[in-house]
C-alpha cells in the first residue's frame, strides 16, 4: 500500500474551493494543514493536495524538491491513517501547505508528516465526538 496514485491526489476544483472555504485548519511548523470530512469517492479514503509557495521559493526546482519530499514522507507513513479512516468508514480531503522560507531535509519533513497524520486523527475524532 506504499503507493501514491492519481486518485489519492486532490485535483477537483470544486473540492479544492470547498476545502479552502469550509475546511478546518491547524499549523505544525512548517506545514499548514487544512482538512475537511468527505464521502469516500474511490477506494482511497483520503485525498491530499500538496502546495509550496512561489513567494517563498522562486525556482520551480526548489518547490518541486520540497513537494517530492512531502509526497514521499506521506506515501511511506499513510498506512495507519488509512486504517483509521477505514474503521471510521469515512473519507477526508486535506491540503498540506509548506510555509517556511527554508527547505527542510527529508528526515525533518518525515517527522512532521507523521505528526500531522496523528494530529489529523485526533482532530477528526474531536470533530466526530
Long-range contacts (C-beta under 8 A, 24 or more apart in sequence): 1-78, 1-79, 1-82, 2-75, 2-76, 2-79, 3-75, 4-71, 4-74, 4-75, 5-44, 7-42, 7-43, 7-44, 7-47, 8-44, 8-46, 8-47, 8-48, 9-47, 9-48, 9-49, 10-47, 10-48, 10-49, 10-93, 10-94, 10-95, 11-49, 15-47, 15-93, 16-49, 16-95, 19-49, 19-93, 19-94, 19-95, 20-95, 23-94, 23-95, 24-123, 24-127, 26-119, 26-123, 27-99, 28-112, 28-115, 28-116, 28-119, 29-100, 29-112, 30-98, 30-99, 30-100, 30-102, 30-104, 30-112, 31-70, 31-96, 31-97, 31-98, 31-99, 31-112, 31-113, 31-116, 32-96, 32-97, 32-99, 33-94, 33-95, 33-96, 33-97, 33-116, 33-119, 33-120, 34-94, 34-95, 34-97, 35-92, 35-93, 35-94, 35-95, 35-120, 35-123, 35-124, 36-92, 36-93, 36-94, 37-90, 37-91, 37-92, 37-124, 37-127, 38-90, 38-91, 38-92, 38-93, 39-90, 39-91, 40-85, 40-90, 40-91, 41-91, 44-82, 45-82, 45-85, 45-86, 45-90, 45-91, 45-92, 46-78, 46-81, 46-82, 46-85, 46-91, 46-92, 46-93, 46-94, 47-91, 47-92, 47-93, 47-94, 48-74, 48-93, 48-94, 48-95, 48-96, 49-93, 49-94, 49-95, 49-96, 50-74, 50-95, 50-96, 50-98, 51-95, 51-96, 51-97, 51-98, 52-97, 52-98, 53-97, 53-98, 53-99, 56-98, 56-99, 56-100, 56-101, 57-101, 57-103, 62-103, 65-103, 66-98, 66-103, 66-104, 66-109, 67-98, 69-104, 69-105, 69-106, 69-109, 70-96, 70-98, 70-109, 70-113, 72-106, 73-106, 73-109, 73-110, 73-112, 73-113, 73-114, 74-113, 74-117, 76-110, 77-110, 77-113, 77-114, 77-117, 78-117, 80-117, 81-117, 81-120, 81-121, 84-121, 84-124, 88-124, 88-128, 92-120, 92-124, 94-120
